[in-house]
Amino acid sequence: QVQVVESGGGLVQAGGSLRLSCAASGRTLAVVAMGWFRQATGKERELVARIRWSNGEKYYANSVKDRFTISRERARHTIHLQMNNLKPDDTAVYYCAIQRVGASDYGSWGQGTQVTVSS
């Protein structure tokens, strides 16, 4: 069983910053990638950023490029999302997810953390 626990989030004014963290644990955890998704009210869930575990390759959605930075602590199966210059459109529930070795998609998810950006 894989456990995914997020922390961070909260309420911030536009232009401010927040940092999300996600820690994964499990007896036989072998990771392909870890990522951050978000879902705003009335919208579909979208991938915000992800990092490949083997080589650290990073992906960012166009809407967050140059504002968000994903990083990892490899030995601890932990990732962070530093969010700068936040905009009201960034308001959403942010989820951490893991793609495990042998899986074709993200199959382990955290409970989500709310990020609210006021204008």
Secondary structure by P-SEA (a helix, b strand, c coil): cbbbbbccccccccccbbbbbbbbbcccccccccbbbbbccccccccccccccccbbbbbcccccccbbbbbcccccbbbbbbcccccccccbbbbbbbccccccccccccbbbbbbcc
